[in-house]
Amino acid sequence: MEEWVRYGDELRRPLCLATDLPRSSTVCVVGGGLSGLTVAYRIASKRPDVHVELIEKGDRLGGVIETWTQDDWVCDVAVNATRAHPAFWRLVDDLGLGDRFAPSNPEANARWIYSQGRSQKLSIWPVLKRGPLNLLRGLRTARRGGRSVAEAVPLAHVNDAMTLGIVNDRAANVDADFLMPSMTRFGAEPPIKWKRIKSKMNATYPLFQPNKGATASFTGGMQTLIDALEHELNLLDNVELTLNAGDTTPTAVADQRGIPLASVIWCAPLDRRPDAFTTLNVYVAGYGNDDVANVPVGYGTLIPDPSSPISGILHESDVHGTPRAPAGHRLFRIMSPTPQTGSHETVKAALTKHLGTAEPVVFEHIGVRSIPSYPPGYMASLSSESMDFTRAGWCFSGVSVTHVVAEAERIAEHF
Ligand SMILES: Cc1cc2nc3c(=O)[nH]c(=O)nc-3n(C[C@H](O)[C@H](O)[C@H](O)COP(=O)(O)OP(=O)(O)OC[C@H]3O[C@@H](n4cnc5c(N)ncnc54)[C@H](O)[C@@H]3O)c2cc1C
């Protein structure tokens, strides 16, 4: 019960933990993204007697997380905000970042879907129009396990918009158990009614209590969190942080250090073929307020049309509690899945349909990101049996930052 209150639905996801990990006197964490950084921080701060080595193959920490800035423009290349979960709030609090973490703008909740040439506000109406029976049938099918999101939520456009927005893939290609385990009832069931657990969880948030459905973000973007984790890790005597280092297999990492395989925590992709990822180009477009006065304030628009070079437009400067654009301006983040992108010019031209014909003050390609695929049956294929080494991060049992952060706490709890 205590665990459910601490982690909620995260307990439905397998924890890929090696039983002997907590007996390690030296632990090697592979991958310096949010997962590796948080796992290293949680273990090293709990157990000063355990030596924690973190190795990152690149020349910077943060993995897919990075914040682009230019003068007063600020935009995250990957995740830009977190949904509510006490584990994330606990991390922010423990890192002393409370004064740089704020709820998102409650007036920017609206989401739209652009389909067949028109924009429609996302609401319960399309669901009711297609008939609740249709949905119930989908739900029943999904609970048999291993089904796609398209089967679980039989609402074309809505399901594609949702999965494109979360995992850059079409609903038919995404495992419903992975994306919505509480809906498909994957994994363990809570010991009491979910509503009661939720209300107990709500009482545990440090810093501030989030409103229902709200998100929260950092002054200066997600890079603020990465910088704070790096800073804390550098302060800990039992941590060794190495960039431009890494090996291709957990066995090689263990052998090179003369540690048991069970002392390796793999927080990076593993055994994934190149086609087990999709790719996304990320752009920013900034405008003077008057030039986009017709674009309503909101969270953003999802565009499930495969012939469009754009799959989503996020209203960055509307959403966050702290500024993302110079005074008198608005900033939008554009998501463009490859190979739909075409050229940068194609993407820019497509903006006229959604944001108006004015020339943006800023238009820049700010990054490319590879996103793991999670095909139907993926979650059931993960074992929750004991492993020979520990696996963590978004390449395994959950895609969100709340998952990655809660999982790190769950692993450290075993020490
Ligand atoms: C465009 C985009 C938008 C997103 N939006 C959201 C959102 O709104 N909400 C949300 O909750 N989540 C979102 N996410 C997901 C979120 O960013 C991830 O859950 C999280 O950042 C994953 O962190 P990670 O450490 O598991 O993986 P990564 O960030 O991929 O880190 C893995 C690290 O391992 C390193 N590495 C790889 N191989 C080796 C090796 N052999 N040796 C050593 N190091 C290695 C890599 O260089 C990398 O630094 C988004 C992601 C993207 C790309």
PDBQT file of the ligand as one rigid body, heavy atoms in Angstrom, charges set to zero:
ROOT
HETATM    1  C1  LIG A 501      11.072  15.201 -28.636  1.00  0.00    +0.000 C 
HETATM    2  C2  LIG A 501      10.821  14.557 -27.304  1.00  0.00    +0.000 A 
HETATM    3  C3  LIG A 501       9.781  15.016 -26.510  1.00  0.00    +0.000 A 
HETATM    4  C4  LIG A 501       9.541  14.424 -25.261  1.00  0.00    +0.000 A 
HETATM    5  N1  LIG A 501       8.500  14.909 -24.505  1.00  0.00    +0.000 NA
HETATM    6  C5  LIG A 501       8.257  14.358 -23.307  1.00  0.00    +0.000 A 
HETATM    7  C6  LIG A 501       7.219  14.873 -22.480  1.00  0.00    +0.000 A 
HETATM    8  O1  LIG A 501       6.520  15.827 -22.842  1.00  0.00    +0.000 OA
HETATM    9  N2  LIG A 501       6.997  14.299 -21.265  1.00  0.00    +0.000 N 
HETATM   10  C7  LIG A 501       7.773  13.264 -20.813  1.00  0.00    +0.000 A 
HETATM   11  O2  LIG A 501       7.539  12.784 -19.703  1.00  0.00    +0.000 OA
HETATM   12  N3  LIG A 501       8.778  12.768 -21.558  1.00  0.00    +0.000 NA
HETATM   13  C8  LIG A 501       9.038  13.279 -22.800  1.00  0.00    +0.000 A 
HETATM   14  N4  LIG A 501      10.057  12.789 -23.559  1.00  0.00    +0.000 N 
HETATM   15  C9  LIG A 501      10.806  11.612 -23.061  1.00  0.00    +0.000 C 
HETATM   16  C10 LIG A 501      11.934  11.986 -22.099  1.00  0.00    +0.000 C 
HETATM   17  O3  LIG A 501      12.744  12.957 -22.700  1.00  0.00    +0.000 OA
HETATM   18  C11 LIG A 501      12.704  10.702 -21.761  1.00  0.00    +0.000 C 
HETATM   19  O4  LIG A 501      11.858   9.884 -20.955  1.00  0.00    +0.000 OA
HETATM   20  C12 LIG A 501      13.971  10.884 -20.960  1.00  0.00    +0.000 C 
HETATM   21  O5  LIG A 501      14.668  12.032 -21.265  1.00  0.00    +0.000 OA
HETATM   22  C13 LIG A 501      14.827   9.618 -21.212  1.00  0.00    +0.000 C 
HETATM   23  O6  LIG A 501      16.011   9.663 -20.473  1.00  0.00    +0.000 OA
HETATM   24  P1  LIG A 501      17.001   8.428 -20.495  1.00  0.00    +0.000 P 
HETATM   25  O7  LIG A 501      18.124   8.775 -19.630  1.00  0.00    +0.000 OA
HETATM   26  O8  LIG A 501      16.248   7.182 -20.251  1.00  0.00    +0.000 OA
HETATM   27  O9  LIG A 501      17.495   8.287 -22.030  1.00  0.00    +0.000 OA
HETATM   28  P2  LIG A 501      18.422   9.210 -22.927  1.00  0.00    +0.000 P 
HETATM   29  O10 LIG A 501      18.118  10.626 -22.696  1.00  0.00    +0.000 OA
HETATM   30  O11 LIG A 501      18.287   8.663 -24.306  1.00  0.00    +0.000 OA
HETATM   31  O12 LIG A 501      19.896   8.931 -22.374  1.00  0.00    +0.000 OA
HETATM   32  C14 LIG A 501      20.657   7.819 -22.706  1.00  0.00    +0.000 C 
HETATM   33  C15 LIG A 501      22.133   8.220 -22.608  1.00  0.00    +0.000 C 
HETATM   34  O13 LIG A 501      22.935   7.078 -22.783  1.00  0.00    +0.000 OA
HETATM   35  C16 LIG A 501      24.049   7.421 -23.582  1.00  0.00    +0.000 C 
HETATM   36  N5  LIG A 501      24.575   6.179 -24.141  1.00  0.00    +0.000 N 
HETATM   37  C17 LIG A 501      24.070   5.421 -25.138  1.00  0.00    +0.000 A 
HETATM   38  N6  LIG A 501      24.808   4.321 -25.308  1.00  0.00    +0.000 NA
HETATM   39  C18 LIG A 501      25.798   4.355 -24.388  1.00  0.00    +0.000 A 
HETATM   40  C19 LIG A 501      26.874   3.492 -24.055  1.00  0.00    +0.000 A 
HETATM   41  N7  LIG A 501      27.072   2.336 -24.708  1.00  0.00    +0.000 N 
HETATM   42  N8  LIG A 501      27.720   3.855 -23.073  1.00  0.00    +0.000 NA
HETATM   43  C20 LIG A 501      27.538   5.020 -22.383  1.00  0.00    +0.000 A 
HETATM   44  N9  LIG A 501      26.533   5.873 -22.659  1.00  0.00    +0.000 NA
HETATM   45  C21 LIG A 501      25.657   5.546 -23.643  1.00  0.00    +0.000 A 
HETATM   46  C22 LIG A 501      23.490   8.393 -24.591  1.00  0.00    +0.000 C 
HETATM   47  O14 LIG A 501      24.512   9.171 -25.181  1.00  0.00    +0.000 OA
HETATM   48  C23 LIG A 501      22.551   9.218 -23.704  1.00  0.00    +0.000 C 
HETATM   49  O15 LIG A 501      23.206  10.300 -23.115  1.00  0.00    +0.000 OA
HETATM   50  C24 LIG A 501      10.353  13.368 -24.815  1.00  0.00    +0.000 A 
HETATM   51  C25 LIG A 501      11.423  12.914 -25.600  1.00  0.00    +0.000 A 
HETATM   52  C26 LIG A 501      11.652  13.495 -26.843  1.00  0.00    +0.000 A 
HETATM   53  C27 LIG A 501      12.798  13.021 -27.679  1.00  0.00    +0.000 C 
ENDROOT
TORSDOF 0
